[in-house]
């Protein structure tokens, strides 16, 4: 079993623009991966109110990886 993850960025700061306007949200979103688009419903993540950057937590990213690799998400046309 792996050790708990350490925070890799300053909490509340956007890794793209540095703004402190990062807020937690749960919303439907489309993830683009290798030229394909996947619709993800009720995805918990953080979003920067300044630049719109979507920031995934490690647990959400792992869940998405597993679902996409298994083909469980439907492809968006």
N, C-alpha and C positions, 0 to 999 in steps of 0.2 A: 504494500500500500504506500502511495506517495505521501510526502509531507504536505501540509497545507500551503497554498500559494501565498506568496508575499505580494503586496500591492506594488505594481510596477510603474505606477504613475502617481503624481500628487492627487489625492482624492479631491474631486470636485473641479479639477482643471482639465480642459479639453486638450488632448494630445496634438490636435491639428492647429488650433489658433491660440491656445493658452488661456482662453477665457474661463472665468470662474462660474459661468452660467450653465453648468451641466446639471440636468435634472433627470431623475428616474422616471421612466414611462413604461407603459405596457400598451402596445398598439400593433395593428396589422401592418406588416411591412413586406417589401420585396427585396430579397437578397440576390445579388448578381454574383455568379461564381462560374468561371471558365466559359463565359459566353452564354450561360443559361440563367434564367430567372426563376426563383423559387418564392412562392407566396407563403409567408409564415404568419399564422394567425396568433394574436395575443402574445407577441414576443416581448418578454421583459428585458429592457436594456436602458441605457442612458443616452440622452440626446443633448447636444450642445445647442442652446437657444441662440447663440451668436452666429455660428456657421452651419448648423444642421448636421454635424458629424454624428454618426451612429456609433455608440461604444458598447460592445458586448462584454459581459462578464465571462469569466472562464467557464462557469457551469453552463451558461446559455450557449456559448460557442461549442462546447463539447457535445451538447444535445443536438445542435444544428448539424454538426459534422456527422454524427451517427445517423440522423434522419436522412440527410442528403446522400450519404454513402449507401444507405440501404434502399434509397429510392422511395422513401415514405412520403416525401413532399411532392405534390403534384406540380408539374411544370406549367409555367404561365406562358401563354402564346406570345 
